[in-house]
């Protein structure tokens, strides 16, 4: 699954719209309040790790690194 599709799926699973997420990111972290800016980052797959962490935070998720079972 692409980064774009994975993140969009997580937004929907969390019960948010893109506009709601952008509003939260703007309020919490000072992101641009434009949905098109977030959409472009997802489309280009140019979103930074820090931004993914902030996105997960506003969605109510913790990102956890887990070592694979061998």
N, CA, C, O and CB atoms as a CASP TS submission, in Angstrom:
PFRMAT TS
TARGET T0000
AUTHOR 0000-0000-0000
METHOD Language model
MODEL 1
PARENT N/A
ATOM      1  N   UNK     1       0.844  -1.167   0.000  1.00  0.00           N
ATOM      2  CA  UNK     1       0.000   0.000   0.000  1.00  0.00           C
ATOM      3  C   UNK     1       0.901   1.247   0.000  1.00  0.00           C
ATOM      4  O   UNK     1       1.926   1.283   0.681  1.00  0.00           O
ATOM      5  CB  UNK     1      -0.966  -0.011   1.226  1.00  0.00           C
ATOM      6  N   UNK     2       0.511   2.244  -0.757  1.00  0.00           N
ATOM      7  CA  UNK     2       1.300   3.472  -0.827  1.00  0.00           C
ATOM      8  C   UNK     2       1.156   4.280   0.463  1.00  0.00           C
ATOM      9  O   UNK     2       0.208   4.095   1.226  1.00  0.00           O
ATOM     10  CB  UNK     2       0.869   4.320  -2.040  1.00  0.00           C
ATOM     11  N   UNK     3       2.099   5.162   0.686  1.00  0.00           N
ATOM     12  CA  UNK     3       2.054   6.041   1.862  1.00  0.00           C
ATOM     13  C   UNK     3       0.754   6.840   1.842  1.00  0.00           C
ATOM     14  O   UNK     3       0.077   6.970   2.862  1.00  0.00           O
ATOM     15  CB  UNK     3       3.290   6.999   1.897  1.00  0.00           C
ATOM     16  N   UNK     4       0.421   7.362   0.692  1.00  0.00           N
ATOM     17  CA  UNK     4      -0.801   8.168   0.537  1.00  0.00           C
ATOM     18  C   UNK     4      -2.035   7.389   0.967  1.00  0.00           C
ATOM     19  O   UNK     4      -2.833   7.865   1.774  1.00  0.00           O
ATOM     20  CB  UNK     4      -0.961   8.630  -0.918  1.00  0.00           C
ATOM     21  N   UNK     5      -2.181   6.199   0.428  1.00  0.00           N
ATOM     22  CA  UNK     5      -3.366   5.401   0.736  1.00  0.00           C
ATOM     23  C   UNK     5      -3.399   4.955   2.187  1.00  0.00           C
ATOM     24  O   UNK     5      -4.464   4.917   2.803  1.00  0.00           O
ATOM     25  CB  UNK     5      -3.426   4.192  -0.165  1.00  0.00           C
ATOM     26  N   UNK     6      -2.238   4.616   2.738  1.00  0.00           N
ATOM     27  CA  UNK     6      -2.167   4.185   4.130  1.00  0.00           C
ATOM     28  C   UNK     6      -2.584   5.312   5.068  1.00  0.00           C
ATOM     29  O   UNK     6      -3.379   5.099   5.983  1.00  0.00           O
ATOM     30  CB  UNK     6      -0.751   3.709   4.471  1.00  0.00           C
ATOM     31  N   UNK     7      -2.051   6.505   4.844  1.00  0.00           N
ATOM     32  CA  UNK     7      -2.387   7.633   5.719  1.00  0.00           C
ATOM     33  C   UNK     7      -3.849   8.030   5.557  1.00  0.00           C
ATOM     34  O   UNK     7      -4.530   8.298   6.547  1.00  0.00           O
ATOM     35  CB  UNK     7      -1.479   8.836   5.420  1.00  0.00           C
ATOM     36  N   UNK     8      -4.333   8.071   4.330  1.00  0.00           N
ATOM     37  CA  UNK     8      -5.749   8.415   4.122  1.00  0.00           C
ATOM     38  C   UNK     8      -6.667   7.386   4.790  1.00  0.00           C
ATOM     39  O   UNK     8      -7.703   7.748   5.348  1.00  0.00           O
ATOM     40  CB  UNK     8      -6.065   8.503   2.609  1.00  0.00           C
ATOM     41  N   UNK     9      -6.292   6.115   4.733  1.00  0.00           N
ATOM     42  CA  UNK     9      -7.086   5.069   5.377  1.00  0.00           C
ATOM     43  C   UNK     9      -7.097   5.260   6.890  1.00  0.00           C
ATOM     44  O   UNK     9      -8.132   5.074   7.530  1.00  0.00           O
ATOM     45  CB  UNK     9      -6.537   3.676   5.021  1.00  0.00           C
ATOM     46  N   UNK    10      -5.962   5.628   7.462  1.00  0.00           N
ATOM     47  CA  UNK    10      -5.897   5.857   8.912  1.00  0.00           C
ATOM     48  C   UNK    10      -6.742   7.058   9.320  1.00  0.00           C
ATOM     49  O   UNK    10      -7.361   7.046  10.384  1.00  0.00           O
ATOM     50  CB  UNK    10      -4.441   6.067   9.357  1.00  0.00           C
ATOM     51  N   UNK    11      -6.774   8.083   8.494  1.00  0.00           N
ATOM     52  CA  UNK    11      -7.614   9.254   8.767  1.00  0.00           C
ATOM     53  C   UNK    11      -9.078   8.843   8.810  1.00  0.00           C
ATOM     54  O   UNK    11      -9.810   9.233   9.719  1.00  0.00           O
ATOM     55  CB  UNK    11      -7.395  10.353   7.699  1.00  0.00           C
ATOM     56  N   UNK    12      -9.503   8.061   7.834  1.00  0.00           N
ATOM     57  CA  UNK    12     -10.891   7.599   7.781  1.00  0.00           C
ATOM     58  C   UNK    12     -11.200   6.677   8.963  1.00  0.00           C
ATOM     59  O   UNK    12     -12.252   6.808   9.588  1.00  0.00           O
ATOM     60  CB  UNK    12     -11.165   6.870   6.448  1.00  0.00           C
ATOM     61  N   UNK    13     -10.292   5.745   9.273  1.00  0.00           N
ATOM     62  CA  UNK    13     -10.502   4.826  10.402  1.00  0.00           C
ATOM     63  C   UNK    13     -10.639   5.570  11.725  1.00  0.00           C
ATOM     64  O   UNK    13     -11.370   5.141  12.618  1.00  0.00           O
ATOM     65  CB  UNK    13      -9.349   3.831  10.493  1.00  0.00           C
ATOM     66  N   UNK    14      -9.931   6.687  11.840  1.00  0.00           N
ATOM     67  CA  UNK    14      -9.992   7.483  13.066  1.00  0.00           C
ATOM     68  C   UNK    14     -11.254   8.341  13.113  1.00  0.00           C
ATOM     69  O   UNK    14     -11.539   8.974  14.129  1.00  0.00           O
ATOM     70  CB  UNK    14      -8.753   8.371  13.181  1.00  0.00           C
ATOM     71  N   UNK    15     -12.008   8.360  12.015  1.00  0.00           N
ATOM     72  CA  UNK    15     -13.273   9.085  11.990  1.00  0.00           C
ATOM     73  C   UNK    15     -13.154  10.563  11.672  1.00  0.00           C
ATOM     74  O   UNK    15     -14.020  11.353  12.050  1.00  0.00           O
ATOM     75  CB  UNK    15     -13.942   8.934  13.288  1.00  0.00           C
ATOM     76  N   UNK    16     -12.090  10.945  10.980  1.00  0.00           N
ATOM     77  CA  UNK    16     -11.859  12.345  10.637  1.00  0.00           C
ATOM     78  C   UNK    16     -11.979  12.566   9.138  1.00  0.00           C
ATOM     79  O   UNK    16     -11.837  11.637   8.343  1.00  0.00           O
ATOM     80  CB  UNK    16     -10.484  12.795  11.124  1.00  0.00           C
ATOM     81  N   UNK    17     -12.243  13.810   8.768  1.00  0.00           N
ATOM     82  CA  UNK    17     -12.122  14.235   7.377  1.00  0.00           C
ATOM     83  C   UNK    17     -10.756  14.884   7.215  1.00  0.00           C
ATOM     84  O   UNK    17     -10.102  15.223   8.202  1.00  0.00           O
ATOM     85  CB  UNK    17     -13.278  15.222   6.966  1.00  0.00           C
ATOM     86  N   UNK    18     -10.331  15.056   5.984  1.00  0.00           N
ATOM     87  CA  UNK    18      -9.054  15.726   5.735  1.00  0.00           C
ATOM     88  C   UNK    18      -9.080  17.145   6.305  1.00  0.00           C
ATOM     89  O   UNK    18      -8.089  17.598   6.879  1.00  0.00           O
ATOM     90  CB  UNK    18      -8.744  15.761   4.219  1.00  0.00           C
ATOM     91  N   UNK    19     -10.191  17.842   6.153  1.00  0.00           N
ATOM     92  CA  UNK    19     -10.287  19.211   6.660  1.00  0.00           C
ATOM     93  C   UNK    19     -10.142  19.238   8.179  1.00  0.00           C
ATOM     94  O   UNK    19      -9.464  20.110   8.723  1.00  0.00           O
ATOM     95  CB  UNK    19     -11.625  19.846   6.243  1.00  0.00           C
ATOM     96  N   UNK    20     -10.773  18.294   8.861  1.00  0.00           N
ATOM     97  CA  UNK    20     -10.659  18.237  10.325  1.00  0.00           C
ATOM     98  C   UNK    20      -9.211  17.984  10.747  1.00  0.00           C
ATOM     99  O   UNK    20      -8.725  18.591  11.701  1.00  0.00           O
ATOM    100  CB  UNK    20     -11.580  17.134  10.898  1.00  0.00           C
ATOM    101  N   UNK    21      -8.535  17.099  10.046  1.00  0.00           N
ATOM    102  CA  UNK    21      -7.146  16.778  10.361  1.00  0.00           C
ATOM    103  C   UNK    21      -6.255  17.994  10.127  1.00  0.00           C
ATOM    104  O   UNK    21      -5.395  18.311  10.949  1.00  0.00           O
ATOM    105  CB  UNK    21      -6.660  15.586   9.516  1.00  0.00           C
ATOM    106  N   UNK    22      -6.465  18.664   9.013  1.00  0.00           N
ATOM    107  CA  UNK    22      -5.672  19.859   8.703  1.00  0.00           C
ATOM    108  C   UNK    22      -5.910  20.933   9.757  1.00  0.00           C
ATOM    109  O   UNK    22      -4.968  21.604  10.178  1.00  0.00           O
ATOM    110  CB  UNK    22      -6.020  20.401   7.294  1.00  0.00           C
ATOM    111  N   UNK    23      -7.146  21.104  10.183  1.00  0.00           N
ATOM    112  CA  UNK    23      -7.455  22.088  11.230  1.00  0.00           C
ATOM    113  C   UNK    23      -6.733  21.748  12.533  1.00  0.00           C
ATOM    114  O   UNK    23      -6.181  22.633  13.186  1.00  0.00           O
ATOM    115  CB  UNK    23      -8.975  22.156  11.472  1.00  0.00           C
ATOM    116  N   UNK    24      -6.736  20.474  12.910  1.00  0.00           N
ATOM    117  CA  UNK    24      -6.044  20.040  14.126  1.00  0.00           C
ATOM    118  C   UNK    24      -4.535  20.247  14.012  1.00  0.00           C
ATOM    119  O   UNK    24      -3.891  20.711  14.953  1.00  0.00           O
ATOM    120  CB  UNK    24      -6.349  18.565  14.413  1.00  0.00           C
ATOM    121  N   UNK    25      -3.982  19.903  12.862  1.00  0.00           N
ATOM    122  CA  UNK    25      -2.546  20.078  12.653  1.00  0.00           C
ATOM    123  C   UNK    25      -2.167  21.558  12.683  1.00  0.00           C
ATOM    124  O   UNK    25      -1.110  21.920  13.199  1.00  0.00           O
ATOM    125  CB  UNK    25      -2.119  19.448  11.319  1.00  0.00           C
ATOM    126  N   UNK    26      -3.015  22.395  12.139  1.00  0.00           N
ATOM    127  CA  UNK    26      -2.774  23.830  12.155  1.00  0.00           C
ATOM    128  C   UNK    26      -2.790  24.360  13.591  1.00  0.00           C
ATOM    129  O   UNK    26      -1.918  25.133  13.987  1.00  0.00           O
ATOM    130  CB  UNK    26      -3.824  24.560  11.300  1.00  0.00           C
ATOM    131  N   UNK    27      -3.788  23.937  14.360  1.00  0.00           N
ATOM    132  CA  UNK    27      -3.917  24.404  15.743  1.00  0.00           C
ATOM    133  C   UNK    27      -2.796  23.891  16.647  1.00  0.00           C
ATOM    134  O   UNK    27      -2.257  24.644  17.457  1.00  0.00           O
ATOM    135  CB  UNK    27      -5.256  23.977  16.307  1.00  0.00           C
ATOM    136  N   UNK    28      -2.449  22.617  16.510  1.00  0.00           N
ATOM    137  CA  UNK    28      -1.464  21.980  17.397  1.00  0.00           C
ATOM    138  C   UNK    28      -0.017  22.252  17.007  1.00  0.00           C
ATOM    139  O   UNK    28       0.839  22.463  17.866  1.00  0.00           O
ATOM    140  CB  UNK    28      -1.691  20.499  17.418  1.00  0.00           C
ATOM    141  N   UNK    29       0.249  22.245  15.703  1.00  0.00           N
ATOM    142  CA  UNK    29       1.636  22.260  15.247  1.00  0.00           C
ATOM    143  C   UNK    29       1.967  23.378  14.264  1.00  0.00           C
ATOM    144  O   UNK    29       3.095  23.463  13.778  1.00  0.00           O
ATOM    145  CB  UNK    29       1.957  20.957  14.619  1.00  0.00           C
ATOM    146  N   UNK    30       0.995  24.234  13.968  1.00  0.00           N
ATOM    147  CA  UNK    30       1.257  25.356  13.084  1.00  0.00           C
ATOM    148  C   UNK    30       1.382  25.008  11.613  1.00  0.00           C
ATOM    149  O   UNK    30       1.974  25.764  10.842  1.00  0.00           O
ATOM    150  CB  UNK    30       2.479  26.020  13.511  1.00  0.00           C
ATOM    151  N   UNK    31       0.826  23.862  11.215  1.00  0.00           N
ATOM    152  CA  UNK    31       0.832  23.484   9.806  1.00  0.00           C
ATOM    153  C   UNK    31      -0.010  24.475   9.012  1.00  0.00           C
ATOM    154  O   UNK    31      -0.793  25.237   9.579  1.00  0.00           O
ATOM    155  CB  UNK    31       0.301  22.039   9.617  1.00  0.00           C
ATOM    156  N   UNK    32       0.160  24.457   7.712  1.00  0.00           N
ATOM    157  CA  UNK    32      -0.705  25.216   6.815  1.00  0.00           C
ATOM    158  C   UNK    32      -2.129  24.728   7.014  1.00  0.00           C
ATOM    159  O   UNK    32      -2.354  23.548   7.285  1.00  0.00           O
ATOM    160  CB  UNK    32      -0.259  25.066   5.321  1.00  0.00           C
ATOM    161  N   UNK    33      -3.098  25.640   6.879  1.00  0.00           N
ATOM    162  CA  UNK    33      -4.493  25.240   7.055  1.00  0.00           C
ATOM    163  C   UNK    33      -5.138  24.844   5.727  1.00  0.00           C
ATOM    164  O   UNK    33      -6.360  24.892   5.586  1.00  0.00           O
ATOM    165  CB  UNK    33      -5.287  26.372   7.701  1.00  0.00           C
ATOM    166  N   UNK    34      -4.321  24.457   4.769  1.00  0.00           N
ATOM    167  CA  UNK    34      -4.799  24.095   3.440  1.00  0.00           C
ATOM    168  C   UNK    34      -4.800  22.576   3.245  1.00  0.00           C
ATOM    169  O   UNK    34      -3.769  21.918   3.386  1.00  0.00           O
ATOM    170  CB  UNK    34      -3.935  24.765   2.368  1.00  0.00           C
ATOM    171  N   UNK    35      -5.958  22.043   2.923  1.00  0.00           N
ATOM    172  CA  UNK    35      -6.066  20.606   2.645  1.00  0.00           C
ATOM    173  C   UNK    35      -5.205  20.250   1.442  1.00  0.00           C
ATOM    174  O   UNK    35      -4.606  19.176   1.396  1.00  0.00           O
ATOM    175  CB  UNK    35      -7.543  20.198   2.393  1.00  0.00           C
ATOM    176  N   UNK    36      -5.144  21.155   0.468  1.00  0.00           N
ATOM    177  CA  UNK    36      -4.384  20.856  -0.749  1.00  0.00           C
ATOM    178  C   UNK    36      -2.891  20.672  -0.458  1.00  0.00           C
ATOM    179  O   UNK    36      -2.227  19.898  -1.147  1.00  0.00           O
ATOM    180  CB  UNK    36      -4.579  21.973  -1.776  1.00  0.00           C
ATOM    181  N   UNK    37      -2.355  21.367   0.546  1.00  0.00           N
ATOM    182  CA  UNK    37      -0.941  21.178   0.897  1.00  0.00           C
ATOM    183  C   UNK    37      -0.695  19.776   1.445  1.00  0.00           C
ATOM    184  O   UNK    37       0.275  19.124   1.059  1.00  0.00           O
ATOM    185  CB  UNK    37      -0.499  22.229   1.929  1.00  0.00           C
ATOM    186  N   UNK    38      -1.565  19.305   2.342  1.00  0.00           N
ATOM    187  CA  UNK    38      -1.418  17.942   2.868  1.00  0.00           C
ATOM    188  C   UNK    38      -1.624  16.924   1.755  1.00  0.00           C
ATOM    189  O   UNK    38      -0.871  15.956   1.648  1.00  0.00           O
ATOM    190  CB  UNK    38      -2.420  17.687   4.019  1.00  0.00           C
ATOM    191  N   UNK    39      -2.631  17.137   0.935  1.00  0.00           N
ATOM    192  CA  UNK    39      -2.896  16.208  -0.175  1.00  0.00           C
ATOM    193  C   UNK    39      -1.704  16.113  -1.119  1.00  0.00           C
ATOM    194  O   UNK    39      -1.369  15.027  -1.590  1.00  0.00           O
ATOM    195  CB  UNK    39      -4.141  16.647  -0.956  1.00  0.00           C
ATOM    196  N   UNK    40      -1.062  17.247  -1.397  1.00  0.00           N
ATOM    197  CA  UNK    40       0.100  17.253  -2.293  1.00  0.00           C
ATOM    198  C   UNK    40       1.266  16.483  -1.683  1.00  0.00           C
ATOM    199  O   UNK    40       1.960  15.750  -2.387  1.00  0.00           O
ATOM    200  CB  UNK    40       0.530  18.695  -2.606  1.00  0.00           C
ATOM    201  N   UNK    41       1.487  16.644  -0.378  1.00  0.00           N
ATOM    202  CA  UNK    41       2.559  15.892   0.296  1.00  0.00           C
ATOM    203  C   UNK    41       2.292  14.391   0.203  1.00  0.00           C
ATOM    204  O   UNK    41       3.205  13.601  -0.038  1.00  0.00           O
ATOM    205  CB  UNK    41       2.682  16.324   1.783  1.00  0.00           C
ATOM    206  N   UNK    42       1.044  14.013   0.397  1.00  0.00           N
ATOM    207  CA  UNK    42       0.703  12.598   0.323  1.00  0.00           C
ATOM    208  C   UNK    42       0.829  12.088  -1.107  1.00  0.00           C
ATOM    209  O   UNK    42       1.325  10.983  -1.330  1.00  0.00           O
ATOM    210  CB  UNK    42      -0.718  12.361   0.848  1.00  0.00           C
ATOM    211  N   UNK    43       0.390  12.874  -2.065  1.00  0.00           N
ATOM    212  CA  UNK    43       0.456  12.473  -3.471  1.00  0.00           C
ATOM    213  C   UNK    43       1.905  12.279  -3.919  1.00  0.00           C
ATOM    214  O   UNK    43       2.225  11.312  -4.609  1.00  0.00           O
ATOM    215  CB  UNK    43      -0.235  13.520  -4.357  1.00  0.00           C
ATOM    216  N   UNK    44       2.778  13.210  -3.518  1.00  0.00           N
ATOM    217  CA  UNK    44       4.201  13.136  -3.892  1.00  0.00           C
ATOM    218  C   UNK    44       4.987  12.184  -3.001  1.00  0.00           C
ATOM    219  O   UNK    44       6.142  11.863  -3.281  1.00  0.00           O
ATOM    220  CB  UNK    44       4.830  14.519  -3.830  1.00  0.00           C
ATOM    221  N   UNK    45       4.341  11.733  -1.917  1.00  0.00           N
ATOM    222  CA  UNK    45       5.010  10.912  -0.905  1.00  0.00           C
ATOM    223  C   UNK    45       6.245  11.643  -0.371  1.00  0.00           C
ATOM    224  O   UNK    45       7.315  11.055  -0.213  1.00  0.00           O
ATOM    225  CB  UNK    45       5.408   9.531  -1.494  1.00  0.00           C
ATOM    226  N   UNK    46       6.069  12.931  -0.100  1.00  0.00           N
ATOM    227  CA  UNK    46       7.175  13.749   0.394  1.00  0.00           C
ATOM    228  C   UNK    46       6.951  14.196   1.836  1.00  0.00           C
ATOM    229  O   UNK    46       7.602  15.129   2.306  1.00  0.00           O
ATOM    230  CB  UNK    46       7.365  14.965  -0.500  1.00  0.00           C
ATOM    231  N   UNK    47       6.044  13.541   2.528  1.00  0.00           N
ATOM    232  CA  UNK    47       5.775  13.890   3.924  1.00  0.00           C
ATOM    233  C   UNK    47       6.946  13.432   4.785  1.00  0.00           C
ATOM    234  O   UNK    47       7.455  12.326   4.607  1.00  0.00           O
ATOM    235  CB  UNK    47       4.440  13.249   4.418  1.00  0.00           C
ATOM    236  N   UNK    48       7.366  14.267   5.702  1.00  0.00           N
ATOM    237  CA  UNK    48       8.511  13.962   6.560  1.00  0.00           C
ATOM    238  C   UNK    48       8.082  13.102   7.753  1.00  0.00           C
ATOM    239  O   UNK    48       6.916  13.075   8.146  1.00  0.00           O
ATOM    240  CB  UNK    48       9.176  15.263   7.052  1.00  0.00           C
ATOM    241  N   UNK    49       9.062  12.412   8.302  1.00  0.00           N
ATOM    242  CA  UNK    49       8.792  11.542   9.449  1.00  0.00           C
ATOM    243  C   UNK    49       8.189  12.340  10.600  1.00  0.00           C
ATOM    244  O   UNK    49       7.230  11.895  11.230  1.00  0.00           O
ATOM    245  CB  UNK    49      10.082  10.839   9.910  1.00  0.00           C
ATOM    246  N   UNK    50       8.747  13.517  10.876  1.00  0.00           N
ATOM    247  CA  UNK    50       8.230  14.378  11.945  1.00  0.00           C
ATOM    248  C   UNK    50       6.758  14.725  11.691  1.00  0.00           C
ATOM    249  O   UNK    50       5.951  14.752  12.621  1.00  0.00           O
ATOM    250  CB  UNK    50       9.076  15.674  12.054  1.00  0.00           C
ATOM    251  N   UNK    51       6.423  14.983  10.448  1.00  0.00           N
ATOM    252  CA  UNK    51       5.042  15.319  10.094  1.00  0.00           C
ATOM    253  C   UNK    51       4.124  14.110  10.278  1.00  0.00           C
ATOM    254  O   UNK    51       2.976  14.259  10.699  1.00  0.00           O
ATOM    255  CB  UNK    51       4.968  15.825   8.640  1.00  0.00           C
ATOM    256  N   UNK    52       4.619  12.938   9.969  1.00  0.00           N
ATOM    257  CA  UNK    52       3.835  11.721  10.184  1.00  0.00           C
ATOM    258  C   UNK    52       3.581  11.515  11.674  1.00  0.00           C
ATOM    259  O   UNK    52       2.487  11.120  12.077  1.00  0.00           O
ATOM    260  CB  UNK    52       4.557  10.492   9.586  1.00  0.00           C
ATOM    261  N   UNK    53       4.605  11.789  12.493  1.00  0.00           N
ATOM    262  CA  UNK    53       4.439  11.672  13.946  1.00  0.00           C
ATOM    263  C   UNK    53       3.380  12.654  14.458  1.00  0.00           C
ATOM    264  O   UNK    53       2.550  12.293  15.293  1.00  0.00           O
ATOM    265  CB  UNK    53       5.783  11.923  14.661  1.00  0.00           C
ATOM    266  N   UNK    54       3.409  13.883  13.960  1.00  0.00           N
ATOM    267  CA  UNK    54       2.420  14.882  14.356  1.00  0.00           C
ATOM    268  C   UNK    54       1.031  14.499  13.879  1.00  0.00           C
ATOM    269  O   UNK    54       0.052  14.676  14.603  1.00  0.00           O
ATOM    270  CB  UNK    54       2.799  16.253  13.811  1.00  0.00           C
ATOM    271  N   UNK    55       0.943  13.982  12.679  1.00  0.00           N
ATOM    272  CA  UNK    55      -0.331  13.518  12.135  1.00  0.00           C
ATOM    273  C   UNK    55      -0.895  12.389  12.987  1.00  0.00           C
ATOM    274  O   UNK    55      -2.078  12.397  13.329  1.00  0.00           O
ATOM    275  CB  UNK    55      -0.161  13.054  10.679  1.00  0.00           C
ATOM    276  N   UNK    56      -0.063  11.428  13.326  1.00  0.00           N
ATOM    277  CA  UNK    56      -0.500  10.323  14.179  1.00  0.00           C
ATOM    278  C   UNK    56      -0.995  10.854  15.527  1.00  0.00           C
ATOM    279  O   UNK    56      -1.996  10.374  16.057  1.00  0.00           O
ATOM    280  CB  UNK    56       0.649   9.311  14.389  1.00  0.00           C
ATOM    281  N   UNK    57      -0.301  11.830  16.068  1.00  0.00           N
ATOM    282  CA  UNK    57      -0.681  12.406  17.349  1.00  0.00           C
ATOM    283  C   UNK    57      -2.085  13.005  17.303  1.00  0.00           C
ATOM    284  O   UNK    57      -2.903  12.721  18.178  1.00  0.00           O
ATOM    285  CB  UNK    57       0.323  13.468  17.762  1.00  0.00           C
ATOM    286  N   UNK    58      -2.374  13.824  16.301  1.00  0.00           N
ATOM    287  CA  UNK    58      -3.704  14.448  16.250  1.00  0.00           C
ATOM    288  C   UNK    58      -4.810  13.429  15.966  1.00  0.00           C
ATOM    289  O   UNK    58      -5.974  13.663  16.290  1.00  0.00           O
ATOM    290  CB  UNK    58      -3.728  15.541  15.184  1.00  0.00           C
ATOM    291  N   UNK    59      -4.437  12.294  15.355  1.00  0.00           N
ATOM    292  CA  UNK    59      -5.417  11.230  15.115  1.00  0.00           C
ATOM    293  C   UNK    59      -5.610  10.344  16.340  1.00  0.00           C
ATOM    294  O   UNK    59      -6.526   9.523  16.382  1.00  0.00           O
ATOM    295  CB  UNK    59      -4.986  10.378  13.931  1.00  0.00           C
ATOM    296  N   UNK    60      -4.736  10.514  17.344  1.00  0.00           N
ATOM    297  CA  UNK    60      -4.844   9.716  18.553  1.00  0.00           C
ATOM    298  C   UNK    60      -4.087   8.402  18.492  1.00  0.00           C
ATOM    299  O   UNK    60      -4.418   7.454  19.205  1.00  0.00           O
ATOM    300  CB  UNK    60      -6.268   9.444  18.839  1.00  0.00           C
ATOM    301  N   UNK    61      -3.067   8.344  17.638  1.00  0.00           N
ATOM    302  CA  UNK    61      -2.270   7.133  17.483  1.00  0.00           C
ATOM    303  C   UNK    61      -0.871   7.334  18.042  1.00  0.00           C
ATOM    304  O   UNK    61      -0.359   8.453  18.075  1.00  0.00           O
ATOM    305  CB  UNK    61      -2.198   6.722  16.011  1.00  0.00           C
ATOM    306  N   UNK    62      -0.258   6.243  18.480  1.00  0.00           N
ATOM    307  CA  UNK    62       1.158   6.186  18.796  1.00  0.00           C
ATOM    308  C   UNK    62       1.804   5.332  17.723  1.00  0.00           C
ATOM    309  O   UNK    62       1.316   4.247  17.407  1.00  0.00           O
ATOM    310  CB  UNK    62       1.419   5.612  20.239  1.00  0.00           C
ATOM    311  N   UNK    63       2.898   5.817  17.165  1.00  0.00           N
ATOM    312  CA  UNK    63       3.645   5.005  16.210  1.00  0.00           C
ATOM    313  C   UNK    63       4.705   4.247  16.989  1.00  0.00           C
ATOM    314  O   UNK    63       5.460   4.834  17.764  1.00  0.00           O
ATOM    315  CB  UNK    63       4.286   5.883  15.074  1.00  0.00           C
ATOM    316  N   UNK    64       4.756   2.949  16.778  1.00  0.00           N
ATOM    317  CA  UNK    64       5.654   2.086  17.543  1.00  0.00           C
ATOM    318  C   UNK    64       6.508   1.284  16.572  1.00  0.00           C
ATOM    319  O   UNK    64       6.004   0.680  15.625  1.00  0.00           O
ATOM    320  CB  UNK    64       4.857   1.142  18.492  1.00  0.00           C
ATOM    321  N   UNK    65       7.797   1.291  16.827  1.00  0.00           N
ATOM    322  CA  UNK    65       8.694   0.433  16.056  1.00  0.00           C
ATOM    323  C   UNK    65       8.748  -0.912  16.756  1.00  0.00           C
ATOM    324  O   UNK    65       9.063  -0.994  17.944  1.00  0.00           O
ATOM    325  CB  UNK    65      10.129   1.063  15.914  1.00  0.00           C
ATOM    326  N   UNK    66       8.444  -1.947  16.024  1.00  0.00           N
ATOM    327  CA  UNK    66       8.438  -3.301  16.584  1.00  0.00           C
ATOM    328  C   UNK    66       9.332  -4.178  15.723  1.00  0.00           C
ATOM    329  O   UNK    66       9.193  -4.234  14.501  1.00  0.00           O
ATOM    330  CB  UNK    66       6.986  -3.886  16.659  1.00  0.00           C
ATOM    331  N   UNK    67      10.247  -4.855  16.388  1.00  0.00           N
ATOM    332  CA  UNK    67      11.139  -5.746  15.674  1.00  0.00           C
ATOM    333  C   UNK    67      10.352  -6.932  15.116  1.00  0.00           C
ATOM    334  O   UNK    67       9.486  -7.485  15.795  1.00  0.00           O
ATOM    335  CB  UNK    67      12.276  -6.230  16.597  1.00  0.00           C
ATOM    336  N   UNK    68      10.653  -7.310  13.898  1.00  0.00           N
ATOM    337  CA  UNK    68       9.981  -8.437  13.253  1.00  0.00           C
ATOM    338  C   UNK    68      10.327  -9.744  13.941  1.00  0.00           C
ATOM    339  O   UNK    68      11.443  -9.940  14.422  1.00  0.00           O
ATOM    340  CB  UNK    68      10.357  -8.510  11.776  1.00  0.00           C
ATOM    341  N   UNK    69       9.369 -10.612  13.976  1.00  0.00           N
ATOM    342  CA  UNK    69       9.614 -11.983  14.466  1.00  0.00           C
ATOM    343  C   UNK    69      10.434 -12.709  13.414  1.00  0.00           C
ATOM    344  O   UNK    69      10.199 -12.557  12.215  1.00  0.00           O
ATOM    345  CB  UNK    69       8.262 -12.754  14.762  1.00  0.00           C
ATOM    346  N   UNK    70      11.373 -13.479  13.857  1.00  0.00           N
ATOM    347  CA  UNK    70      12.219 -14.208  12.906  1.00  0.00           C
ATOM    348  C   UNK    70      11.751 -15.613  12.698  1.00  0.00           C
ATOM    349  O   UNK    70      12.357 -16.358  11.927  1.00  0.00           O
ATOM    350  CB  UNK    70      13.641 -14.225  13.370  1.00  0.00           C
TER
END
